[in-house]
Amino acid sequence: MRLEGSTSAIYPASISVFEETGVSRRDYVQEWFAAHPKATREEQDAFLAGRRNINFLFNRVTGEKLAMDARLYNSLMV
């Protein structure tokens, strides 16, 4: 993700896209750990160091875009 006016990328923990037919969600942290079950602690730390604990939500129906930290995201998704 790139924020408007920024040249640096943000690597989020997840991205959710809401549409009329439902929601599509990519959880990049879980996907990486599932694909690398034998990763060393150093490899895990290197991966996590590049990720932000941010969750992006896009609503294609209303056009809304949100970015939330993990605490707020988890309290809303319960």
C-alpha positions in Angstrom: 0.0 0.0 0.0 1.1 3.5 -0.7 -0.6 6.4 1.0 -1.5 9.4 -1.2 1.5 11.6 -1.6 4.0 9.1 -0.1 6.8 7.3 -1.9 7.3 4.6 0.8 5.2 1.4 1.0 3.2 0.2 4.0 3.0 -3.5 4.4 -0.2 -4.2 6.4 -1.2 -7.2 8.5 -4.4 -7.6 6.5 -6.6 -6.1 3.9 -10.4 -6.6 3.8 -12.5 -5.6 0.8 -16.3 -5.4 1.3 -18.5 -5.8 -1.8 -22.2 -6.5 -2.4 -21.5 -10.3 -2.6 -19.5 -10.4 0.7 -16.1 -9.8 2.0 -12.7 -10.9 0.8 -9.9 -10.9 3.4 -6.1 -11.4 3.1 -4.3 -12.0 6.3 -0.7 -11.6 5.2 0.8 -12.6 8.6 -1.1 -15.9 8.8 -0.5 -16.7 5.2 3.3 -16.2 5.6 3.5 -18.4 8.7 1.4 -21.1 7.0 3.7 -21.1 4.0 6.9 -21.1 6.2 6.2 -23.5 9.0 9.9 -24.2 9.6 11.0 -20.6 9.6 13.7 -19.8 12.2 13.1 -17.2 14.8 15.3 -14.8 12.9 13.3 -15.3 9.7 10.1 -14.7 11.6 11.4 -11.6 13.1 12.7 -10.3 9.8 9.2 -10.8 8.2 7.4 -9.2 11.1 9.7 -6.3 11.2 8.6 -5.3 7.7 4.8 -5.5 8.5 2.8 -2.9 10.2 0.2 -3.9 12.7 -2.4 -2.1 10.6 -5.5 -3.5 9.0 -6.9 -1.8 5.9 -10.6 -2.0 5.0 -12.1 -1.0 1.7 -15.8 -0.8 1.0 -16.5 -1.0 -2.7 -20.2 -0.3 -2.2 -19.8 3.1 -0.4 -16.2 4.0 -1.4 -15.1 4.2 2.3 -11.5 3.4 3.2 -10.3 2.8 6.7 -7.0 1.9 8.4 -7.1 0.5 11.9 -4.6 -0.6 14.5 -4.9 -4.2 15.7 -6.6 -3.3 19.0 -9.5 -1.4 17.4 -9.7 -4.0 14.5 -10.0 -6.9 16.9 -12.6 -5.2 19.1 -14.8 -4.5 16.1 -14.5 -8.0 14.6 -15.6 -9.8 17.8 
